[in-house]
Amino acid sequence: MPHVQTVLGPVDPAVLGRVLTHEHLLALTPGPWLSGGPGDPGAPERARRFAAQQVDLAVAALGALADHGFGTVVDLSPYGDAGRDAHGANTVLLQEISRRTGLHVVSGTAGYRAEFSPAWVRAAGVAELTRRFVADATQGIGGTGVRAGILGEQPTGEGRITAHEARGLRAAARAHHATGLTLSTHTTHGTMALEQLALLAEEGVEPQRVVIGHLDLHPDPDHLRRVLDTGATIAFDSIGKEFWDVRTPPPTGPVPEGEYTKRAVHRSDVARADRLARLVELGHAEQLVLSQDLTGGQLHLNPRTHGRWGYCYLPAVFTGLLTERGVSERQLDTMLRDNPARLLTVG
């Protein structure tokens, strides 16, 4: 029977409600600082307390979401990043979050950019990654029994696709054929979307089962329309993230004392709403999904959006910007309910 695979098991697509399609529920804390270091005799207890803190924060942050008609959150955390541990064992925490909030939670499975990936992902070839993704969908992530309900967020870098990233995309494509799950990608600042689709086409993936992530970070409307013309779904999934520091791995060598320059980006939600409303006006509502990609590390950079409203910013504030621009309630339901249900359904 057609179903959506959640962390607590399969459910009828009709019960999902509105859906946040790209979040990281275990990434609301800045890091596992309570866990201690290797060999620390108190580390197991601190790790337990940290896991409890992750769950408590997520439950509190999600508390009012159901009041806005949302029934489902998709966690697209890759191995070793955005709150997920190197082998996915803490995916079981998503089950507790789901039980305590009453929300459906769908988990993705993916590698990530090499500089943020655990060693086993960096060393794995296409065949090994494919086997892992298929097992995650059919048996459970990292041996937890928690089955993935989507493949992603599988990434590419800014303005390039590295050999590591190409291996991950090809593995996700082959896992898609084996499982039927939709494939969701990460683009860095909206770049390489068409190149991702070309690579996936080489693997025989139909664009209608692909979500290209973070295209609300790309300022060129013509670029977005070219991606939509392929038949793929695009995600405006950084809503509320108006300011962010470009993420780079920590330095491996000595760092000189004193000032240094950081690269940062601004994308206003007013401009984001303008672009999104225009795409809806052009008839693309059935190819759009929305989310916030909220993480604790970025809350302080966006005190008026994520920092004030948390997960409720999209329904409480941003949808109002869309309504002011002529987007109807029916069109909002298409983007927030119908499209996610179609993409998450298998069988």
Sequence and secondary structure as in RCSB ss.txt:
>XXXX:A:sequence
MPHVQTVLGPVDPAVLGRVLTHEHLLALTPGPWLSGGPGDPGAPERARRFAAQQVDLAVAALGALADHGFGTVVD
LSPYGDAGRDAHGANTVLLQEISRRTGLHVVSGTAGYRAEFSPAWVRAAGVAELTRRFVADATQGIGGTGVRAGI
LGEQPTGEGRITAHEARGLRAAARAHHATGLTLSTHTTHGTMALEQLALLAEEGVEPQRVVIGHLDLHPDPDHLR
RVLDTGATIAFDSIGKEFWDVRTPPPTGPVPEGEYTKRAVHRSDVARADRLARLVELGHAEQLVLSQDLTGGQLH
LNPRTHGRWGYCYLPAVFTGLLTERGVSERQLDTMLRDNPARLLTVG
>XXXX:A:secstr
  EEEETTEEE GGG BEEEEEE TT SSS  GGG  TT TTHHHHHHHHHHHHHHHHHHHHTTGGGGTEEEEEE
   TTSTT  TTSGGGHHHHHHHHHH  EEEEEE    GGGS HHHHH  HHHHHHHHHHHHHT GGGSS   SE
EEEEE BTTB  HHHHHHHHHHHHHHHHH   EEEE STTTTHHHHHHHHHHTT  GGGEEETTGGG   HHHHH
HHHTTT EEEE  TT  EEE      SS   SS     EEE  HHHHHHHHHHHHHTT GGGEEE     HHHHT
T TTTHHHHGGGHIIIIIHHHHHHTT  HHHHHIIIIIHHHHHHEE 
